Amino acid sequence: MQGPEDSLQPRGIRRGAALTLIFATVLVTAVATGSWERADGTQSAEQRPASRSAAATADREAVADAAAEAMADGKSGKEAAEEVVSRSGDRWGAVYDPGEYEEFEQALDGEYTGVGLWAKRTREGRIEVSRVQPGGPAERAGVRAGDQLRTIDGHRVEKRPVTEVVKLLRGKKAAKPGTWVALGLQRSTRAWSETVQRARLDTEAVTVERLPYGATLIKVASFTKGSGEQVREAVKKAPREHGLLLDLRGNGGGLVTEAVTAASAFLDGGLVATYDVHGEQRALYAEPGGDTRRPVVALVDGDTMSAAELVTGALQDRGRAVTVGSRTFGKGSVQMPSRLPDGSVAELTVGHYRTPAGHSVDGRGISPDLSVSEKAQQRAQTVLSGLGGGS
């Protein structure tokens, strides 16, 4: 998925190596890695595609020492740290420069710099626009969902990982609002180019739609700041006779605290997930008072990850929702952030989280109750109707 440019800044690291759960991504142009606790107590996170399922981790002191030694020799501390992390086999470990970190955090606060489009890779390897933000630069330039994205600033993107596409869309060093990006596009037999100006945009994490057959669809694109409460409000405002479709497809994650708040909309307290940090067990609990009577169907797919998997696992294990779609991504690890001598930030894996029933998600994902590869929403609507949540 493509969402707001990857972003995160040092606010959460000011207290040193504060614990963080890594569950997420940022949206409309982003996908990265990591998570941390910020100065305001909220936990942030991003995502990066998995290449292997090993639970290896790098040693924090070794990473810091490598950065310091490189700087003493007049070399890049960040590059030296990245090399240590790469050798460790920590697939979720990452090193961010200050600018990248700042951009990550801004996106998790619900803002990002970008052109307002989401992108996905098809089975054939093409990069396709999956959604455009209403009123954003891409929409004003005439870009539509379904358009093929062929080049970005002259670089061909076919068969590239979406993470690389995101970086090209963001520009070097997290380009600022007002900078331009050239897009090569194709729609059917028409191929053309558009030069689009980046802007500061809101992420639009939660959208709500009243469906004609007696159900309310709540689509959560990512768990940015305030999204959990938006989900709770959507549940409260849905007509009493409506069942609920919770669409988590393409949701790369976000803030852990927001995911717990969202889960609380459907639960009356109780366990949401457990996690360990250097062997110490901890737990996350839902707030009491959620709606436990309406039928709920959750839609998931292979791009449902991190914080979105936390919500999926909680609702599935506790019998609160029927899950429909395909197996989720499989991202559920805990990272610890630390500031390096050159100001960059290293995030290293220190543990993993589990669903209320004790199932590990990392490297495995969550299997839906009903596996479907096509017309998932239609099938979900049928299931919801059978549960008494629509006609």
C-alpha positions in Angstrom: 0.0 0.0 0.0 1.1 3.5 -0.5 0.3 6.0 2.1 1.7 9.2 3.5 5.4 9.4 3.3 7.2 7.4 5.9 7.6 9.6 8.9 8.8 9.6 12.5 10.7 12.1 14.6 12.8 12.0 17.8 10.0 13.0 20.2 9.7 9.4 21.3 13.4 8.9 21.8 14.0 11.9 24.0 13.8 9.7 27.1 16.4 7.4 25.7 15.7 3.8 24.6 12.0 3.8 25.4 10.1 0.6 24.7 8.0 0.3 21.6 5.9 -2.2 19.8 6.5 -2.4 16.1 3.2 -3.0 14.4 2.8 -0.8 11.4 3.3 1.4 8.4 2.3 4.8 7.5 -0.1 5.4 4.8 -0.6 7.3 1.7 2.9 6.9 0.4 4.7 4.9 3.1 6.0 1.7 4.2 9.0 1.3 6.5 9.8 -0.5 9.8 9.8 -0.2 13.5 8.0 1.3 16.4 8.7 3.1 19.6 7.1 4.8 22.5 6.9 8.6 22.1 7.2 11.3 24.8 3.4 11.5 25.0 3.2 7.9 25.9 1.7 6.7 22.6 3.4 3.8 20.8 4.3 4.2 17.1 5.3 1.8 14.4 5.9 1.1 10.8 6.3 -1.8 8.5 8.6 -3.2 6.0 8.1 -6.3 3.9 9.5 -9.5 5.4 12.2 -11.4 3.7 12.6 -14.2 6.2 11.0 -15.3 9.4 14.1 -15.4 11.6 13.8 -13.8 15.1 17.4 -12.7 15.2 18.3 -9.3 16.6 21.3 -7.1 16.6 23.1 -6.0 19.8 22.4 -2.4 20.6 25.9 -1.7 22.0 27.5 -3.2 18.9 25.4 -1.0 16.6 26.3 2.1 18.6 30.0 1.3 18.8 30.1 0.7 15.0 28.5 4.1 14.4 30.9 5.8 16.8 34.0 4.2 15.2 32.9 5.1 11.7 32.4 8.7 12.7 35.8 8.8 14.3 37.2 7.7 10.9 35.2 10.4 9.1 32.7 7.9 7.7 29.0 7.5 7.9 27.8 6.3 11.3 24.4 5.4 9.9 25.8 3.2 7.2 28.1 1.4 9.7 25.1 0.8 12.0 23.0 -0.5 9.0 25.8 -3.0 8.2 25.7 -4.4 11.7 21.9 -4.7 11.7 22.0 -6.4 8.3 24.6 -8.9 9.4 22.6 -9.7 12.5 19.6 -11.1 10.6 17.2 -8.9 12.4 14.6 -8.6 9.6 12.7 -5.8 11.4 15.8 -3.9 12.6 16.3 -0.5 10.9 18.3 2.6 11.1 16.8 6.0 10.3 18.4 9.4 9.8 16.8 12.4 11.6 14.9 13.5 8.6 13.4 10.1 7.9 12.5 9.7 11.6 10.7 13.1 11.6 8.7 12.2 8.5 7.7 8.9 10.0 6.3 10.5 13.2 4.4 13.2 11.3 2.6 10.5 9.3 1.6 8.6 12.4 0.2 11.9 13.7 -2.1 11.8 10.7 -0.2 14.0 8.3 2.3 13.4 5.5 3.9 15.0 2.5 3.0 13.4 -0.7 0.8 13.4 -3.8 -2.2 11.6 -2.3 -2.3 8.2 -3.8 -2.1 4.6 -2.6 -0.2 2.0 -4.7 -0.1 -1.8 -4.8 1.7 -4.4 -6.8 -0.3 -6.8 -8.8 0.4 -10.5 -9.2 2.0 -9.7 -12.5 4.4 -7.3 -10.9 2.8 -4.1 -12.1 2.4 -1.1 -9.8 -1.2 0.0 -9.8 -2.9 3.0 -8.1 -5.3 1.5 -5.6 -6.8 4.7 -4.3 -6.4 8.5 -4.7 -7.1 11.0 -1.9 -10.1 13.3 -2.7 -8.9 16.8 -3.4 -5.2 15.7 -3.3 -2.6 16.6 -6.0 -2.9 13.2 -7.7 -6.7 13.5 -8.1 -6.4 17.1 -9.3 -3.9 15.9 -12.0 -6.5 13.4 -13.2 -5.0 10.2 -11.7 -7.6 7.5 -11.0 -7.7 4.2 -9.1 -6.7 1.4 -11.4 -4.2 3.5 -13.4 -0.8 1.8 -13.9 2.2 3.6 -12.4 5.0 3.0 -14.9 7.7 5.5 -13.9 8.6 7.9 -11.2 11.0 10.7 -12.1 12.1 8.5 -15.0 12.7 5.4 -12.9 10.8 2.3 -14.0 8.8 0.8 -11.1 7.4 -2.4 -12.6 8.3 -5.4 -10.4 9.9 -3.2 -7.8 8.9 -3.7 -4.1 6.2 -1.2 -3.0 8.7 0.1 -0.4 11.0 1.3 -3.2 8.1 2.9 -5.1 7.2 4.7 -1.9 10.7 6.1 -1.5 10.7 7.4 -5.1 7.3 9.1 -4.5 8.6 10.7 -1.3 11.8 11.9 -3.0 15.3 12.2 -1.6 15.6 13.1 2.0 11.8 13.2 2.5 11.0 16.0 0.0 9.1 19.0 1.3 5.7 20.3 0.3 5.9 22.2 -3.0 8.5 19.9 -4.6 7.5 18.1 -7.9 7.5 14.5 -9.0 7.0 13.2 -12.5 4.7 10.2 -12.9 4.5 8.0 -15.9 1.0 6.5 -16.1 -1.1 4.2 -18.3 -4.8 3.7 -18.5 -5.9 1.0 -20.9 -4.1 1.8 -24.1 -3.4 5.5 -23.2 0.1 6.2 -21.8 1.0 9.7 -20.5 3.0 11.7 -18.0 1.9 14.0 -15.2 4.1 16.3 -13.1 2.5 16.6 -9.7 3.4 18.9 -6.8 3.7 17.3 -3.4 1.6 18.8 -0.6 1.0 18.4 3.2 -2.1 16.1 3.4 -4.2 14.4 6.1 -4.1 10.6 6.0 -7.9 9.9 6.1 -7.3 6.8 8.2 -11.0 5.9 8.8 -13.9 6.1 6.4 -17.5 5.0 7.1 -20.2 4.0 4.5 -23.8 3.0 5.1 -24.5 0.0 2.9 -28.0 -0.5 1.3 -28.7 -3.9 2.8 -28.6 -2.9 6.5 -24.9 -2.7 7.4 -22.3 -0.2 8.1 -18.8 -0.5 6.6 -15.9 0.9 8.6 -12.7 1.0 6.6 -9.5 1.5 8.6 -6.6 2.3 6.3 -4.1 2.7 9.1 -3.9 3.3 12.8 -2.7 6.9 13.0 -3.4 9.3 15.8 -7.1 9.6 16.6 -8.1 6.7 14.4 -9.1 4.4 17.3 -11.6 7.0 18.6 -12.9 7.4 15.1 -13.7 3.7 15.0 -15.5 3.9 18.3 -17.6 6.8 17.2 -18.5 5.0 13.9 -19.7 2.0 15.9 -21.8 4.2 18.3 -23.4 6.2 15.4 -24.2 3.2 13.2 -28.0 2.5 13.2 -29.0 -0.1 15.9 -30.3 -2.6 13.3 -27.0 -2.5 11.3 -24.3 -5.2 11.5 -20.7 -4.0 11.1 -18.1 -4.7 8.4 -14.7 -3.8 9.7 -12.4 -3.6 6.6 -8.7 -4.0 7.5 -7.5 -5.0 4.1 -4.4 -3.1 3.1 -3.9 -1.8 6.6 -0.2 -1.8 7.4 -0.6 -0.9 11.0 0.3 2.2 13.0 0.0 3.2 16.6 -0.5 0.4 19.0 -2.5 2.5 21.4 -4.9 3.4 18.6 -5.3 -0.3 17.6 -6.2 -1.2 21.2 -8.7 1.7 21.3 -10.2 0.4 18.0 -10.5 -3.1 19.4 -12.2 -1.6 22.5 -15.1 -0.5 20.3 -16.1 -4.1 20.0 -15.1 -5.5 23.4 -16.1 -5.0 27.0 -12.6 -4.9 28.4 -10.4 -8.0 28.5 -7.2 -9.0 26.8 -6.2 -7.7 23.4 -2.7 -9.1 23.1 0.4 -10.1 25.1 4.0 -9.4 24.3 7.5 -10.0 25.7 10.4 -7.6 26.1 13.7 -9.4 26.8 11.7 -12.3 28.2 9.5 -10.1 30.5 5.8 -10.7 29.7 3.4 -7.8 29.4 -0.2 -7.4 28.2 -2.6 -5.0 26.4 -6.2 -4.7 27.5 -9.3 -3.2 25.9 -11.3 -0.5 27.6 -14.7 -1.5 29.0 -18.0 -0.5 27.5 -17.6 -1.5 23.9 -20.5 -2.8 21.7 -20.6 -6.6 22.2 -24.0 -7.3 20.7 -23.9 -6.3 17.0 -22.6 -9.0 14.6 -19.2 -8.1 13.2 -17.3 -9.4 10.2 -13.7 -8.3 9.7 -12.2 -8.3 6.2 -8.4 -9.0 6.0 -5.9 -9.8 3.3 -2.1 -10.3 2.8 -1.5 -6.6 3.4 -3.2 -6.6 6.8 -0.3 -6.3 9.1 1.1 -5.2 12.5 -1.4 -3.3 14.5 -4.2 -4.4 12.2 -3.2 -8.0 12.9 -3.4 -7.2 16.6 -7.0 -6.1 16.2 -7.8 -9.1 14.0 -6.4 -11.6 16.4 -8.2 -10.1 19.4 -11.6 -10.1 17.7 -11.1 -13.6 16.2 -9.8 -15.2 19.4 -12.4 -13.7 21.6 -15.2 -14.8 19.3 -16.2 -11.2 18.6 -15.9 -11.2 14.8 -16.0 -13.6 11.9 -12.9 -13.0 9.7 -13.2 -13.2 6.0 -10.5 -12.9 3.3 -6.9 -14.2 3.0 -4.1 -14.9 5.5 -2.6 -11.7 6.9 1.0 -10.6 6.5 2.6 -11.9 9.7 4.2 -8.9 11.4 4.3 -9.0 15.2 7.5 -8.0 16.8 8.7 -5.6 19.5 11.5 -3.1 18.9 13.6 -1.0 21.2 14.8 2.3 19.7 18.1 4.1 20.6 19.8 7.3 19.5 23.2 6.8 17.7 26.1 9.3 18.1 25.3 10.9 14.7 21.7 11.6 15.7 20.2 8.7 13.7 17.9 6.2 15.4 18.4 2.4 15.4 15.4 0.1 16.2 16.2 -3.5 17.1 13.9 -6.5 17.8 13.6 -7.4 21.4 10.5 -9.6 21.5 7.2 -10.6 19.9 3.5 -10.3 20.6 0.8 -13.0 20.7 -3.0 -13.0 20.3 -5.3 -13.6 23.4 -5.3 -17.3 22.6 -1.5 -17.3 22.7 -0.9 -17.6 18.9 2.3 -16.0 17.5 1.7 -13.8 14.5 5.2 -12.9 13.4 6.2 -14.8 10.2 2.9 -16.7 10.2 0.0 -14.3 9.9 -3.6 -15.0 10.9 -5.8 -17.4 8.9 -9.3 -16.0 8.4 -12.4 -18.1 9.4 -13.5 -18.0 5.8 -10.8 -17.9 3.1 -11.8 -16.2 -0.1 -9.6 -14.9 -2.9 -12.3 -13.0 -4.9 -15.3 -10.9 -4.1 -14.3 -10.8 -0.4 -16.6 -8.0 0.5 -19.6 -9.7 -1.2 -18.9 -12.9 0.7 -18.5 -10.9 4.0 -21.8 -9.2 3.4 -23.4 -12.7 3.0 -21.8 -13.9 6.3 -23.0 -10.7 8.1 -26.5 -11.2 6.8 -26.4 -14.8 8.1 -25.5 -13.4 11.5 -28.5 -11.1 11.5 -26.6 -8.0 10.5 -28.2 -7.2 7.2 -30.7 -8.3 4.7 
